[in-house]
Amino acid sequence: MSYEVKGTILGFEKTLKVDINSIDNLFSTLIDTDNKNISFTLVNPYSLREYSFDLPSNIKSLLDINKDSKVKVYNVTIIQKPLENSYINFLAPIIVNEDNKTIGQAILDRDDHPDFGMTEKLSSFIN
């Protein structure tokens, strides 16, 4: 499914439109539609842990999110071999408004979310 990027994805300011494709209940891919060489592996954080935060007001406004919006949240994953050595960034979630097909990246304050890290190992959450 295609989405318009609102704001920027850190380090990928020229990425304006992306496709998100589900692999399974845990993993998805995000691919820049204008540059297929730019892609990310995303993880559904709710499949791994308790993950809650207040959506920053700038992201709500940017993505036109209200209390009735259908929102999805993903986290960028850096894939390693073996897979359980992969890293997840819980402090910069990708927010998706399914209603208007827009995405943005929220940057959470580490002080407000001390249980979330930028490089948490996937193996920490696998039984």
N, C-alpha and C positions, 0 to 999 in steps of 0.2 A: 504494500500500500504506500502511496506517495504522500509526503508531507512537506509543507513550506517551513523552513527554518526561520524563526523570529529571533532577533538578537544574534548571538553567535555561539558556536560550539568552541570551547577553548582550544586554541591552536589551529582551528579550521575556519577562519573568518570568511573564507570565500565559498564555503559550502552553504548553498541557498535552498536546495531541494534534495530530499533524501527519500529512499525507500526503506521501510522496515519490514523484514520478513521473519516470521517465527520459525525457529528450528524445532523446538519442543517447548515444554512448559517452563523450562529454565532459561534457555538461550534464544536470542534473536540476532539478526544482523542489521546494521544500519549502513547503507551504501549511498554515497554521493551520486545523484543521478547524472551530474555533468562530468564527473571524473570517477569512473568505476574503480580506479586504483585506490581511492579513499574509502575505507570501510572500517567498521568497528564491530566487535562482538559485544552484545548487550546481555545483561542478565536481569531476570525478574527478581528483585530483592526480596519480595514477599514469599518466594519459594525457599528462601534461605534463612530468614531471620525476622524478628520484630523490627519493623522499619517505619517509623512515623516521624513526621516533621510538619511544621506549619509552612504551607506554600508561600514563598516570598511574594509580597504584593506586586512587585515589579513583574514577576512571571505571570501572576494572575491577569494583570492588565495587558501584558504583551501578547498572551495567548487567548485573551478574552474568556477566561475561566470564571464561571459562577458556580453556585452551589448545586446546580443541576447538570453541570458539564460532565461528560464521560472522560475521565482522565486516566492515563496510564503512566507508570513511572518505571524507568529502566536505569541501570547503572552500567557504565563503561567497564569492560573487562579486558585486561591484557592477558592474552592466552599464552601459556607456557607449556612445555612438555616436561613431565606428564601434566595432564589437564588440572589435577588438584593443586599444582604449584602456580596456577594462574592468580592474578591479582584483580581485586574489585575496588573501584572508587565509589565509596558511599557518600562522599562530601560534595559531589557535583552531579546530581541525578539529571537525567534527560526526562523532561516532562512533556507528555503528549496530550493535546486536546483532540480527542477523536471526533468531536462534533464539527470542528472547522478544519481539521487536518493540518494543524500547526504543531511545531515542537520548539522547545527552548531548553536551555541548560540553566538550572538553578545552582548557585554556589552557596552552600550552607556554611555557617560560621562554626568552626571547630570548637569554640568555647561553648556554644549553645548545644552542641551535639558531641560530647566527649566520647560516646560509644561508637561513633562512626569514624572510619579512617579513610585515607586516600589510597592505601595499598594493603588491603586486607586479603589474606590468602584464602582462596576458595576452600582449601582443605580444612579451614577452621569451621566450616559450616556443613561439611559432608559427614554423615554418620558412618 
